[in-house]
Amino acid sequence: MTGAMRIEIRRVLRDHARLPVDVDSLRDDADLFQLGMTSHASVNVMLALEDAFDIEFPDQMLKRSVFESVDGIARALDELESRAA
């Protein structure tokens, strides 16, 4: 998992998660839902991540835990990247 990937994840979160906090100040394991991300915003985040990383999240990954933190998103992206390789 690269630093560039985490930077892009944070950009997507800044643009789509509608969080009332500075995304850049969050720890990678911070719970985005506890910080105010709604389920509607998480769908927007998912769609933006798909566009940004040119991937598609399979149905089994469409769960809260995947989009709960920067770490969760990065793990899911790593898994999808390794499947594609």
mmCIF file of the C-alpha atoms, coordinates in Angstrom:
data_MODEL
# 
_entry.id   MODEL 
# 
loop_
_atom_site.group_PDB 
_atom_site.id 
_atom_site.type_symbol 
_atom_site.label_atom_id 
_atom_site.label_alt_id 
_atom_site.label_comp_id 
_atom_site.label_asym_id 
_atom_site.label_entity_id 
_atom_site.label_seq_id 
_atom_site.pdbx_PDB_ins_code 
_atom_site.Cartn_x 
_atom_site.Cartn_y 
_atom_site.Cartn_z 
_atom_site.occupancy 
_atom_site.B_iso_or_equiv 
_atom_site.pdbx_formal_charge 
_atom_site.auth_seq_id 
_atom_site.auth_comp_id 
_atom_site.auth_asym_id 
_atom_site.auth_atom_id 
_atom_site.pdbx_PDB_model_num 
ATOM 1  C CA . MET A 1 1  ? 0.000   0.000  0.000   1.00 0.00 ? 1  MET A CA 1 
ATOM 2  C CA . THR A 1 2  ? 1.573   3.215  -1.106  1.00 0.00 ? 2  THR A CA 1 
ATOM 3  C CA . GLY A 1 3  ? 1.560   6.667  0.381   1.00 0.00 ? 3  GLY A CA 1 
ATOM 4  C CA . ALA A 1 4  ? 0.137   7.903  -2.918  1.00 0.00 ? 4  ALA A CA 1 
ATOM 5  C CA . MET A 1 5  ? -2.845  5.583  -2.453  1.00 0.00 ? 5  MET A CA 1 
ATOM 6  C CA . ARG A 1 6  ? -3.557  6.989  1.006   1.00 0.00 ? 6  ARG A CA 1 
ATOM 7  C CA . ILE A 1 7  ? -3.240  10.552 -0.306  1.00 0.00 ? 7  ILE A CA 1 
ATOM 8  C CA . GLU A 1 8  ? -5.793  9.776  -3.010  1.00 0.00 ? 8  GLU A CA 1 
ATOM 9  C CA . ILE A 1 9  ? -8.127  8.097  -0.493  1.00 0.00 ? 9  ILE A CA 1 
ATOM 10 C CA . ARG A 1 10 ? -7.983  11.228 1.662   1.00 0.00 ? 10 ARG A CA 1 
ATOM 11 C CA . ARG A 1 11 ? -8.686  13.431 -1.381  1.00 0.00 ? 11 ARG A CA 1 
ATOM 12 C CA . VAL A 1 12 ? -11.777 11.356 -2.156  1.00 0.00 ? 12 VAL A CA 1 
ATOM 13 C CA . LEU A 1 13 ? -12.880 11.585 1.480   1.00 0.00 ? 13 LEU A CA 1 
ATOM 14 C CA . ARG A 1 14 ? -12.357 15.374 1.496   1.00 0.00 ? 14 ARG A CA 1 
ATOM 15 C CA . ASP A 1 15 ? -14.454 15.721 -1.648  1.00 0.00 ? 15 ASP A CA 1 
ATOM 16 C CA . HIS A 1 16 ? -17.224 13.202 -0.926  1.00 0.00 ? 16 HIS A CA 1 
ATOM 17 C CA . ALA A 1 17 ? -17.482 12.100 2.731   1.00 0.00 ? 17 ALA A CA 1 
ATOM 18 C CA . ARG A 1 18 ? -18.992 15.382 3.987   1.00 0.00 ? 18 ARG A CA 1 
ATOM 19 C CA . LEU A 1 19 ? -17.081 15.132 7.243   1.00 0.00 ? 19 LEU A CA 1 
ATOM 20 C CA . PRO A 1 20 ? -17.178 18.085 9.657   1.00 0.00 ? 20 PRO A CA 1 
ATOM 21 C CA . VAL A 1 21 ? -13.479 17.570 10.455  1.00 0.00 ? 21 VAL A CA 1 
ATOM 22 C CA . ASP A 1 22 ? -10.216 18.046 8.573   1.00 0.00 ? 22 ASP A CA 1 
ATOM 23 C CA . VAL A 1 23 ? -9.627  14.738 6.797   1.00 0.00 ? 23 VAL A CA 1 
ATOM 24 C CA . ASP A 1 24 ? -5.871  15.321 6.743   1.00 0.00 ? 24 ASP A CA 1 
ATOM 25 C CA . SER A 1 25 ? -5.764  15.480 10.551  1.00 0.00 ? 25 SER A CA 1 
ATOM 26 C CA . LEU A 1 26 ? -7.415  12.068 11.025  1.00 0.00 ? 26 LEU A CA 1 
ATOM 27 C CA . ARG A 1 27 ? -5.561  8.930  11.990  1.00 0.00 ? 27 ARG A CA 1 
ATOM 28 C CA . ASP A 1 28 ? -5.733  6.157  9.395   1.00 0.00 ? 28 ASP A CA 1 
ATOM 29 C CA . ASP A 1 29 ? -7.808  4.022  11.780  1.00 0.00 ? 29 ASP A CA 1 
ATOM 30 C CA . ALA A 1 30 ? -10.301 6.774  12.714  1.00 0.00 ? 30 ALA A CA 1 
ATOM 31 C CA . ASP A 1 31 ? -13.935 5.634  12.372  1.00 0.00 ? 31 ASP A CA 1 
ATOM 32 C CA . LEU A 1 32 ? -15.377 7.811  9.606   1.00 0.00 ? 32 LEU A CA 1 
ATOM 33 C CA . PHE A 1 33 ? -18.960 6.940  10.542  1.00 0.00 ? 33 PHE A CA 1 
ATOM 34 C CA . GLN A 1 34 ? -18.433 8.018  14.161  1.00 0.00 ? 34 GLN A CA 1 
ATOM 35 C CA . LEU A 1 35 ? -16.991 11.257 12.815  1.00 0.00 ? 35 LEU A CA 1 
ATOM 36 C CA . GLY A 1 36 ? -20.180 11.984 10.879  1.00 0.00 ? 36 GLY A CA 1 
ATOM 37 C CA . MET A 1 37 ? -20.051 10.218 7.511   1.00 0.00 ? 37 MET A CA 1 
ATOM 38 C CA . THR A 1 38 ? -23.551 9.090  6.553   1.00 0.00 ? 38 THR A CA 1 
ATOM 39 C CA . SER A 1 39 ? -24.446 5.966  4.619   1.00 0.00 ? 39 SER A CA 1 
ATOM 40 C CA . HIS A 1 40 ? -25.397 8.202  1.683   1.00 0.00 ? 40 HIS A CA 1 
ATOM 41 C CA . ALA A 1 41 ? -21.994 9.878  1.761   1.00 0.00 ? 41 ALA A CA 1 
ATOM 42 C CA . SER A 1 42 ? -20.303 6.465  1.949   1.00 0.00 ? 42 SER A CA 1 
ATOM 43 C CA . VAL A 1 43 ? -21.967 5.512  -1.344  1.00 0.00 ? 43 VAL A CA 1 
ATOM 44 C CA . ASN A 1 44 ? -20.577 8.701  -2.893  1.00 0.00 ? 44 ASN A CA 1 
ATOM 45 C CA . VAL A 1 45 ? -17.144 7.826  -1.478  1.00 0.00 ? 45 VAL A CA 1 
ATOM 46 C CA . MET A 1 46 ? -17.374 4.319  -2.936  1.00 0.00 ? 46 MET A CA 1 
ATOM 47 C CA . LEU A 1 47 ? -18.290 5.630  -6.398  1.00 0.00 ? 47 LEU A CA 1 
ATOM 48 C CA . ALA A 1 48 ? -15.506 8.228  -6.287  1.00 0.00 ? 48 ALA A CA 1 
ATOM 49 C CA . LEU A 1 49 ? -12.988 5.565  -5.218  1.00 0.00 ? 49 LEU A CA 1 
ATOM 50 C CA . GLU A 1 50 ? -14.070 3.375  -8.131  1.00 0.00 ? 50 GLU A CA 1 
ATOM 51 C CA . ASP A 1 51 ? -13.451 6.271  -10.509 1.00 0.00 ? 51 ASP A CA 1 
ATOM 52 C CA . ALA A 1 52 ? -10.169 7.328  -8.904  1.00 0.00 ? 52 ALA A CA 1 
ATOM 53 C CA . PHE A 1 53 ? -8.664  3.830  -8.839  1.00 0.00 ? 53 PHE A CA 1 
ATOM 54 C CA . ASP A 1 54 ? -10.409 2.412  -11.925 1.00 0.00 ? 54 ASP A CA 1 
ATOM 55 C CA . ILE A 1 55 ? -11.828 -0.509 -9.948  1.00 0.00 ? 55 ILE A CA 1 
ATOM 56 C CA . GLU A 1 56 ? -15.241 -1.881 -9.026  1.00 0.00 ? 56 GLU A CA 1 
ATOM 57 C CA . PHE A 1 57 ? -16.073 -2.997 -5.516  1.00 0.00 ? 57 PHE A CA 1 
ATOM 58 C CA . PRO A 1 58 ? -17.658 -6.467 -5.634  1.00 0.00 ? 58 PRO A CA 1 
ATOM 59 C CA . ASP A 1 59 ? -20.898 -7.038 -3.720  1.00 0.00 ? 59 ASP A CA 1 
ATOM 60 C CA . GLN A 1 60 ? -19.141 -8.868 -0.867  1.00 0.00 ? 60 GLN A CA 1 
ATOM 61 C CA . MET A 1 61 ? -17.104 -5.706 -0.157  1.00 0.00 ? 61 MET A CA 1 
ATOM 62 C CA . LEU A 1 62 ? -20.130 -3.436 0.074   1.00 0.00 ? 62 LEU A CA 1 
ATOM 63 C CA . LYS A 1 63 ? -20.215 -3.312 3.842   1.00 0.00 ? 63 LYS A CA 1 
ATOM 64 C CA . ARG A 1 64 ? -19.635 -0.693 6.475   1.00 0.00 ? 64 ARG A CA 1 
ATOM 65 C CA . SER A 1 65 ? -16.301 -2.117 7.670   1.00 0.00 ? 65 SER A CA 1 
ATOM 66 C CA . VAL A 1 66 ? -14.684 -1.584 4.253   1.00 0.00 ? 66 VAL A CA 1 
ATOM 67 C CA . PHE A 1 67 ? -15.462 2.153  4.250   1.00 0.00 ? 67 PHE A CA 1 
ATOM 68 C CA . GLU A 1 68 ? -15.096 2.741  7.990   1.00 0.00 ? 68 GLU A CA 1 
ATOM 69 C CA . SER A 1 69 ? -11.548 4.133  7.889   1.00 0.00 ? 69 SER A CA 1 
ATOM 70 C CA . VAL A 1 70 ? -8.658  5.036  5.626   1.00 0.00 ? 70 VAL A CA 1 
ATOM 71 C CA . ASP A 1 71 ? -7.077  1.735  6.710   1.00 0.00 ? 71 ASP A CA 1 
ATOM 72 C CA . GLY A 1 72 ? -10.190 -0.242 5.747   1.00 0.00 ? 72 GLY A CA 1 
ATOM 73 C CA . ILE A 1 73 ? -10.406 1.403  2.350   1.00 0.00 ? 73 ILE A CA 1 
ATOM 74 C CA . ALA A 1 74 ? -6.669  0.880  1.704   1.00 0.00 ? 74 ALA A CA 1 
ATOM 75 C CA . ARG A 1 75 ? -6.929  -2.826 2.637   1.00 0.00 ? 75 ARG A CA 1 
ATOM 76 C CA . ALA A 1 76 ? -9.862  -3.275 0.245   1.00 0.00 ? 76 ALA A CA 1 
ATOM 77 C CA . LEU A 1 77 ? -8.010  -1.492 -2.563  1.00 0.00 ? 77 LEU A CA 1 
ATOM 78 C CA . ASP A 1 78 ? -4.914  -3.627 -1.943  1.00 0.00 ? 78 ASP A CA 1 
ATOM 79 C CA . GLU A 1 79 ? -7.042  -6.769 -2.109  1.00 0.00 ? 79 GLU A CA 1 
ATOM 80 C CA . LEU A 1 80 ? -8.680  -5.678 -5.369  1.00 0.00 ? 80 LEU A CA 1 
ATOM 81 C CA . GLU A 1 81 ? -5.291  -4.764 -6.822  1.00 0.00 ? 81 GLU A CA 1 
ATOM 82 C CA . SER A 1 82 ? -3.838  -8.165 -5.933  1.00 0.00 ? 82 SER A CA 1 
ATOM 83 C CA . ARG A 1 83 ? -6.846  -9.949 -7.506  1.00 0.00 ? 83 ARG A CA 1 
ATOM 84 C CA . ALA A 1 84 ? -6.317  -8.013 -10.737 1.00 0.00 ? 84 ALA A CA 1 
ATOM 85 C CA . ALA A 1 85 ? -2.605  -8.854 -10.933 1.00 0.00 ? 85 ALA A CA 1 
# 
